[in-house]
Amino acid sequence: MPSVAIMEVYENMRAKIYCLFAKIGFQNWPTLSLENHVTLVLIERYLDFKQGEVWIEFVNEITQEGWRPIEHDRDAIETIMRIIDEKTYSVVEAQQQLIDAKIQQEQLDEEDLHRKIKDTHKQKERTIQKWEGFVARTSDIKALKETKRRQLQSIDQSRQRGPIKPKTLFHAIDVKNTSTTVFLGHYVRAEGAPFELPPTIRPLRKESTRDSLFGPESPPARALRPAFTA
């Protein structure tokens, strides 16, 4: 009678799946889910488990038939069964490590999401505080003076301390006689007029514009160009 463990190889697709992965590799499959990774660890040790299954079946058969192995054979069988148990525990441990790593990664992702949410709320709170401070400075002279004092204190604390090299140039970083409480720069932002004129304003004609600049009897444009001589 053929072995049940051997006949099982022909009755299902496990051996074919193992041969397929043995050809293409068991590693570097980042798109697989956690369940598939756990199953892949089991598939990778399929041949070891099949050998252990054959040995377990062999031990059960000789036990049922009443055969008693000699001391050396008994030691070999015990060693083989111990190796089978160790391989089983190693597979279970590898699967548990995958599960723990997945859980830890999910916790890290959750903490990162919470941190981003907190940062967003803090940014909103800072925006609200900035607006409230602006309103306080523009509506209360005491708040304006206090903000101005902190501004001057910040400028003074940022100045260089200790000995100063000779011929060192100092540039004024504040503008005198100003009532602003923000740091000033050399650039301003100006909003221009709309591109299209309102319908009540009629655009000037080219002739009228030229006449307003040069007069009705002005010479042509090329006559106005200066003549350069060598």
Secondary structure, 3 states (H helix, E strand, C coil): CCCHHHHHHHHCCHHHHHHHHHHHCCCCCCCCCHHHHHHHHHHHCHHHHHHHHHHHHHHHHHHHCCCCCCHHHHHHHHHHHHHHHHHHHHHHHHHHHHHHHHHHHHHHHHHHHHHHHHHHHHHHHHHHHHHHHHHHHHHCHHHHHHHHHHHHHHHHHCCCCCCCCCCCCCCCCCCCCCCCCCCCCCCCCCCCCCCCCCCCCCCCCHHHHHHHHHCCCCCCHHHHCCCCCC
